[in-house]
Amino acid sequence: MRKLYFILCVLLFAAIGVQFYLAGIAAFTKPQTDSTFDAHKMNGMIIIPALSVLATIAAIIARVPRKLVGMTILVAALIPVQILINTIGGRDDARSSTGGVAVMGLHVINGLVIMLVARAALQGARTMVKARAGSPAVAAEGEPATGAQSPSGSVG
């Protein structure tokens, strides 16, 4: 199950990278139409949250550390923040204002936060997969779980 969690984290991280690409394509498309950002919207509001929830379920079943489960679901939890930023910034208004554009800039910053959180989850998932089969669970930071034997031979 940890391999499935890792694979889902890889797909999640890749989908976020694709999200930036789709935003770039839409931003530079001329002329802009109502459907210019549709692929970006669909990926951000359907694919990324679905992968985040599926990865979280896999993490829970695989019994990974809570911190890692939290980071994985945090990706989906930050999506409504993106929508809120769009709404407050007036993305769908006929004309943009200086304040609205400044708020819309936060959409990119939050997108970077989402990517960093997904990267941390991916690194934790990689640690889980690299842990030897049959060995005690490894914490997200790479430390042995409580009760595991340390390299010096003592029980922690």
Salt bridges, closest charged atoms under 4 A:
ASP92 OD2 - ARG91 NH2 2.94
GLU141 OE2 - LYS67 NZ 2.94
